[in-house]
Amino acid sequence: MSLEPILIVGDDPMKTNLLRLLLDNEGYGVRTALDAPEALRVLESFRPRLILMDLEFPGMEGMELAVQLKNDPRNRDVLILVVTSLFQKVEENRVKEPGSDGYLRGPLDTQNLPALLANFLKKTSSPGTFRELVWNSG
């Protein structure tokens, strides 16, 4: 049984692959992209329920991509969860701008991430319900 399809967008191949393996092992259908142009290419043939994306990556900021995706009727219903460990008040304001449905404040707790995402997907039945997902990792 396959769980929800997820696209992971981040410029760190090691972190992106770790998340892909982790979520693949939990049964999610996962694709990855290392930048915005690659993410847009993946979305031509893949319809995720959730996109996990870094706040910043080369060429286009995560929030810029999120707004672009939400303005496209084909992607309007896709949930976008911004992942950032560089979290200060400025970043908090940026992730709450239109485009994202929530954010994860790192560092990521890989042990609890699958359950956290499952809970987010269950409680967030439609875009527009902004949620902050935070855990204390130590």
C-alpha positions in Angstrom: 0.0 0.0 0.0 1.4 3.4 -1.0 0.9 6.4 1.1 0.7 10.0 -0.2 3.0 11.1 -3.0 5.6 13.6 -1.8 8.1 15.8 -3.7 11.2 16.9 -1.8 13.0 20.0 -3.1 16.4 20.9 -1.6 19.9 21.7 -2.8 21.7 19.4 -0.5 21.8 16.0 -2.3 22.8 14.1 0.9 19.9 15.5 3.0 17.4 15.2 0.1 18.4 11.5 -0.5 18.2 10.8 3.3 14.7 12.2 3.4 13.7 10.3 0.3 15.0 7.0 1.7 13.3 7.6 5.0 9.9 8.4 3.5 10.2 5.6 0.8 10.7 3.2 3.6 7.5 4.4 5.2 5.6 3.8 2.0 5.3 7.3 0.6 5.7 7.7 -3.2 8.7 10.1 -3.2 10.4 12.1 -6.0 13.2 14.7 -5.5 14.5 17.8 -7.1 17.6 19.8 -6.3 16.4 23.2 -7.6 13.3 25.0 -8.8 13.7 24.2 -12.5 14.0 20.5 -11.7 11.0 20.7 -9.4 8.9 22.2 -12.2 10.1 19.4 -14.6 9.1 16.7 -12.1 5.7 18.3 -11.6 5.0 18.0 -15.3 4.4 14.2 -14.8 4.1 13.8 -11.0 1.2 15.0 -8.8 2.3 15.1 -5.1 -0.1 15.7 -2.3 2.8 17.4 -0.4 5.9 19.3 -1.3 8.7 19.5 1.3 11.0 22.3 0.2 14.0 24.3 1.6 13.5 27.9 2.3 16.5 28.8 0.1 18.2 27.1 -2.8 20.2 28.5 -5.8 18.3 30.3 -8.6 15.0 30.8 -6.8 14.0 31.0 -3.2 11.6 28.4 -1.9 8.9 30.9 -1.2 9.1 32.3 -4.7 8.7 28.7 -6.0 5.8 28.1 -3.6 3.9 31.2 -4.8 4.5 30.3 -8.4 3.1 26.8 -7.7 0.1 28.0 -5.8 -0.7 30.4 -8.7 -0.8 27.5 -11.1 -4.3 25.8 -11.1 -2.7 22.4 -11.5 -0.8 22.8 -8.3 -3.1 24.9 -6.2 -4.3 22.0 -4.0 -0.8 20.6 -3.4 0.3 21.2 0.3 3.6 23.0 0.6 5.7 22.6 3.8 8.8 24.7 4.0 11.8 23.2 5.9 14.3 25.5 7.5 16.9 25.4 10.3 17.9 29.0 9.8 14.9 30.2 11.7 14.7 33.7 13.0 11.8 36.2 13.0 12.6 37.2 9.4 12.3 33.6 8.2 9.1 33.2 10.2 7.5 36.1 8.4 8.7 34.8 5.0 7.2 31.3 5.5 3.9 32.8 6.5 3.6 34.7 3.3 1.1 33.2 0.7 2.5 30.1 -0.9 3.2 27.7 2.0 0.8 25.7 4.1 3.2 25.3 7.0 6.8 25.0 8.0 9.1 22.6 9.7 11.7 24.2 11.9 14.9 22.0 12.0 17.1 20.4 12.7 15.0 17.6 11.4 14.2 14.7 13.7 14.3 11.8 11.2 12.9 9.4 13.8 9.7 11.3 14.2 9.4 12.9 10.8 7.1 10.2 9.2 4.6 10.4 12.0 4.7 14.2 12.0 4.0 14.3 8.2 1.3 11.7 8.5 -0.4 13.8 11.2 0.0 17.0 9.1 -1.5 15.3 6.0 -4.4 14.0 8.1 -5.2 17.3 9.8 -4.6 19.5 6.8 -7.2 18.4 4.4 -7.0 21.5 2.2 -4.5 24.2 1.5 -4.8 27.5 3.2 -4.7 26.1 6.8 -1.2 27.3 7.8 0.5 25.1 10.4 3.8 25.3 12.2 5.4 21.9 12.9 8.2 22.1 15.5 9.8 19.6 17.7 12.6 19.8 20.2 15.5 17.6 19.1 17.7 18.0 22.1 
